C-alpha cells in the first residue's frame, strides 16, 4: 500500500482509505471482517466511518459501523496499527444536525465507546452547520484534542470560503486546524445547476484552496457506487450530459489502452491530479477491494492525463 502525508500533520496515511459505511449493516459481520482483513493484508491502515452509519438502511439505526470496527480491532488486537477516522454533525436517532459543542462532545464519547478506543485519529465535521458559530465548533474540537480524545480534525461537505474562515479562526485562537476536507468527487463533473442535496461536490474553488493551503482532499463517491461499470446502476441524473458522454468515452479508451478497468483509471487519475486526491474506496466483496487496490499498480502518462482532463467541451 502506498502512503501520503495527510495535510500538514506530517503523518503518513494509506493512499486509499477504506470506507466502512455499510460494515455491520448491509455488509454482514463476516463479510465486513474479511474485507478489513484483506485491506490490512495489503498494507492498508486508514479506515473511514461515522456515527450515523448506516441509519438509512432498513433495520439499522446508526452506530453499527463503529461498533463492528471496534469489535474487529479488539479481536485482531491491531488498534495501534490503524488510523481511524469518524464524523459528527449529521442527524440520526434523537441527535439533530448540529456542530454545537454539546453534540460534538457527546457524540465523540459515544463513538469512542462503540469502537472501544481512547482516541479517534481523525474526527470530521461531517457537514457545515451554519446555525452554530464556527468559533464554538472549533473550540469544542480543541477541547477534544487537548483531552486526548482526538488527534486531528477534518471537514466534510464544506465550501472553500468556509474552510478559509475556519482556518483563520483556528490560527488566531490557537485551535487545531482542519487538515483535510472530504468531499463528493469523481471523474465526471456534476451538470451545471444540478445538486447532490446535502452532499457538497468538490469544485475548482475547493481544489485551489487545497492546492494553496496544503489541505488534503479526500474523495467520497469516487466511483459513483458502481455506475461507471454496472448496467443495473445508471449514472445519477446530475452527471448526465453530452460533455460527460465524451469524458466517458475517453475514460474507456484510456482503460483499454493500459489494460486496466475504468474504476482503476479513475482512482489513478485522482492520485495523479493536482492537487493530489486521496480516494475513499468501498467494497462489498474481496474482488471489489482487489480491483480498487490494483489501481496503485498503474500509472497514466502525461498525454493520457491531458486527454482525461480536457475531454468534453465544458472542461
GISULNOR-V786079 format. One record per pair of residues at least 6 apart in sequence whose C-alpha atoms are under 6 Angstrom apart, sorted by the first residue. I is the first residue (numbers start at 1). J is the second residue. Records with the same first field share a line. If there is no record, write none. Layout:
# GISULNOR-V786079
I->J / J
This chain:
# GISULNOR-V786079
1->43 / 44
2->15
3->12 / 13 / 14 / 15
4->12 / 13 / 15
5->11 / 12
7->179 / 180 / 214 / 215 / 216
14->44 / 46
15->278
16->279 / 280
17->46 / 47 / 280
18->47 / 280 / 281
19->48 / 280 / 281 / 282
20->48 / 49
21->49 / 53
23->32 / 65
24->64 / 65 / 68
35->286
45->82 / 83
46->83
47->84
48->85
49->86
50->86 / 87
51->63
52->62 / 63 / 92
53->62 / 63 / 65
54->62
55->61 / 62
66->114 / 115
67->114 / 115
70->115 / 116
73->79
83->121
84->121
85->121 / 122 / 123
86->123
87->123 / 124 / 125 / 126
88->125 / 126
89->97 / 98 / 99 / 125 / 126 / 127
90->97
91->97
98->129
99->129 / 137
100->132 / 137
101->137 / 140
119->149 / 150
120->150
121->150 / 151
122->152 / 153
123->153
124->153 / 154 / 155
125->155 / 156
126->156
127->156 / 157
128->158
142->175
144->150
145->151
153->178
154->178 / 179 / 180 / 181
155->181
156->181 / 182 / 183
157->183 / 199 / 200
160->206
167->177
170->176 / 177
179->215
180->215 / 216 / 217
181->217
182->217 / 218 / 219
183->201 / 202 / 219 / 220
184->201 / 202 / 219 / 220 / 221
185->201 / 202 / 219 / 222
186->222
190->238 / 239
191->238 / 239
194->238
211->275
217->277
218->277 / 278 / 279
219->279 / 280
220->280
227->233 / 234 / 235
243->312 / 313
246->312
247->311 / 312
255->261 / 262
264->295
268->295
270->277
271->277
283->289
